[in-house]
């Protein structure tokens, strides 16, 4: 890390998308561990799912060529990210778009992390699961449709080309 750089600032859209995929998989594994009538038992799933959604939207914005610093200024506002991804071709169902708005307005990301007393006020698990799956599928399709390199103007000392093929070749084998 160089001074003044944020973690992930130089990550490619492909790398962020892969990270989103891993968080989605983790959320899927955590889901069965939630217990009926025990909202706090759902918190690990909820946090992981919300984070995966944020990463998917971020990957699409980066793929489109948005500046990582501008994306970071959105904080954890999923509604703002979703509004910006419309220009990249993301078309979400009305229920999903409304849920992203609700997640942001109700600050569910923060409630899930720090507000155990508010756990019962969070959105329905089936709605969160549906939102995660729709965002994951549609962002993945959009990124796969246009695998063009993107320029990252904040890369250290000059222009860095973001190329998913280059990211793949640089990534360790899993």
C-alpha positions as CSV (number, residue, x, y, z in Angstrom):
1,X,0.0,0.0,0.0
2,X,1.4,3.4,-0.9
3,X,0.6,6.4,1.2
4,X,-2.8,7.9,0.5
5,X,-4.2,4.9,-1.4
6,X,-7.2,3.1,-0.2
7,X,-7.4,-0.7,-0.2
8,X,-9.1,-1.7,-3.5
9,X,-8.4,1.6,-5.2
10,X,-6.3,-0.2,-7.9
11,X,-8.4,-3.3,-8.1
12,X,-9.8,-4.3,-11.4
13,X,-13.6,-4.7,-12.0
14,X,-12.9,-8.4,-12.4
15,X,-11.2,-8.6,-9.0
16,X,-14.1,-6.8,-7.3
17,X,-16.6,-9.0,-9.1
18,X,-14.7,-12.1,-7.9
19,X,-14.8,-10.8,-4.4
20,X,-18.5,-10.2,-4.6
21,X,-18.9,-13.8,-5.8
22,X,-17.1,-15.0,-2.7
23,X,-19.2,-13.0,-0.4
24,X,-22.4,-14.2,-2.1
25,X,-21.2,-17.8,-1.7
26,X,-20.4,-17.1,2.0
27,X,-23.9,-15.6,2.5
28,X,-25.4,-18.7,0.9
29,X,-23.5,-20.8,3.4
30,X,-24.6,-18.6,6.4
31,X,-28.3,-18.5,5.5
32,X,-29.2,-21.9,7.0
33,X,-27.7,-21.0,10.3
34,X,-30.3,-18.3,11.0
35,X,-33.0,-19.4,13.5
36,X,-36.6,-18.5,13.3
37,X,-37.6,-15.9,15.9
38,X,-33.9,-15.0,16.5
39,X,-33.1,-12.0,14.3
40,X,-29.6,-11.7,15.5
41,X,-28.8,-15.2,14.2
42,X,-29.4,-13.8,10.7
43,X,-26.9,-10.9,11.1
44,X,-23.9,-12.7,9.6
45,X,-25.9,-13.6,6.5
46,X,-27.4,-10.2,6.3
47,X,-24.1,-8.4,6.6
48,X,-22.4,-10.7,4.0
49,X,-25.3,-10.4,1.6
50,X,-25.4,-6.6,1.8
51,X,-21.7,-6.4,1.3
52,X,-21.9,-8.7,-1.7
53,X,-24.5,-6.5,-3.3
54,X,-22.3,-3.4,-2.7
55,X,-19.4,-5.2,-4.3
56,X,-21.4,-6.3,-7.4
57,X,-22.6,-2.7,-7.9
58,X,-19.1,-1.4,-7.4
59,X,-17.7,-3.9,-9.9
60,X,-20.2,-2.7,-12.6
61,X,-19.3,0.9,-11.9
62,X,-15.6,0.2,-12.2
63,X,-16.3,-1.8,-15.4
64,X,-18.0,1.2,-16.8
65,X,-14.9,3.3,-16.0
66,X,-16.1,5.2,-13.0
67,X,-13.4,6.7,-10.7
68,X,-12.9,4.6,-7.6
69,X,-12.7,7.7,-5.5
70,X,-16.1,8.8,-6.7
71,X,-17.5,5.4,-6.0
72,X,-16.0,5.4,-2.5
73,X,-17.8,8.8,-1.8
74,X,-21.1,6.9,-2.0
75,X,-20.1,5.1,1.2
76,X,-22.5,2.2,1.7
77,X,-25.4,3.8,-0.2
78,X,-26.7,1.0,-2.3
79,X,-29.5,3.2,-3.8
80,X,-26.9,5.7,-5.1
81,X,-24.8,2.9,-6.6
82,X,-27.9,1.4,-8.2
83,X,-28.9,4.8,-9.7
84,X,-25.4,5.1,-11.3
85,X,-25.4,1.6,-12.6
86,X,-28.6,2.3,-14.7
87,X,-26.3,4.2,-17.1
88,X,-24.2,1.0,-17.4
89,X,-27.4,-0.9,-18.5
90,X,-28.5,-2.5,-15.2
91,X,-32.2,-2.9,-15.2
92,X,-33.6,-4.2,-11.9
93,X,-37.1,-5.2,-11.1
94,X,-39.1,-2.5,-9.3
95,X,-39.2,-4.6,-6.1
96,X,-35.4,-4.9,-6.1
97,X,-34.8,-1.2,-6.8
98,X,-37.2,-0.3,-4.1
99,X,-35.4,-2.7,-1.7
100,X,-32.0,-1.2,-2.4
101,X,-33.6,2.2,-1.7
102,X,-35.0,0.8,1.6
103,X,-31.7,-0.8,2.6
104,X,-30.0,2.6,2.2
105,X,-32.8,4.7,3.9
106,X,-33.0,2.3,6.8
107,X,-29.2,2.1,7.1
108,X,-29.4,-1.7,7.3
109,X,-25.7,-2.1,6.7
110,X,-24.9,-0.1,9.9
111,X,-27.8,-1.6,11.8
112,X,-26.6,-5.1,11.0
113,X,-23.1,-4.3,12.1
114,X,-23.7,-2.2,15.2
115,X,-27.4,-2.2,16.2
116,X,-28.5,-5.5,17.7
117,X,-31.4,-3.8,19.3
118,X,-32.8,-3.0,15.8
119,X,-32.2,-6.4,14.3
120,X,-36.0,-7.1,14.2
121,X,-36.6,-4.0,12.1
122,X,-34.5,-5.2,9.1
123,X,-35.9,-6.2,5.8
124,X,-37.2,-9.8,5.2
125,X,-34.6,-12.4,4.6
126,X,-36.3,-13.7,1.5
127,X,-36.4,-10.2,0.0
128,X,-32.6,-9.7,0.8
129,X,-31.9,-13.1,-0.8
130,X,-33.9,-12.2,-3.9
131,X,-32.1,-8.8,-4.2
132,X,-28.7,-10.4,-3.9
133,X,-29.4,-13.0,-6.5
134,X,-30.9,-10.6,-9.0
135,X,-28.1,-8.1,-8.6
136,X,-25.5,-10.9,-8.9
137,X,-27.0,-12.4,-12.0
138,X,-27.6,-9.1,-13.9
139,X,-24.2,-7.5,-13.0
140,X,-22.4,-10.7,-14.0
141,X,-24.2,-10.7,-17.4
142,X,-23.4,-7.1,-18.0
143,X,-19.8,-7.4,-17.2
144,X,-19.5,-10.5,-19.4
145,X,-21.3,-8.8,-22.3
146,X,-18.7,-6.0,-22.7
147,X,-15.3,-7.3,-21.7
148,X,-13.5,-4.1,-22.7
149,X,-10.5,-2.7,-20.9
150,X,-11.2,0.3,-18.6
151,X,-8.8,3.1,-17.7
152,X,-8.1,3.8,-14.1
153,X,-7.0,7.4,-13.9
154,X,-6.0,7.2,-10.3
155,X,-3.5,4.4,-10.7
156,X,-0.1,5.1,-9.2
157,X,1.8,7.5,-11.4
158,X,-0.1,7.2,-14.6
159,X,-2.6,5.3,-16.6
160,X,-3.4,1.7,-15.8
161,X,-5.5,-0.4,-18.1
162,X,-8.1,-2.5,-16.4
163,X,-8.4,-5.7,-18.2
164,X,-10.2,-8.8,-16.9
165,X,-7.9,-11.1,-18.9
166,X,-4.9,-9.4,-17.4
167,X,-6.4,-9.7,-14.0
168,X,-7.0,-13.4,-14.5
169,X,-3.5,-14.0,-15.6
170,X,-2.1,-12.1,-12.6
171,X,-4.5,-13.8,-10.1
172,X,-3.3,-16.8,-8.1
173,X,-4.8,-20.1,-9.2
174,X,-7.6,-21.3,-6.9
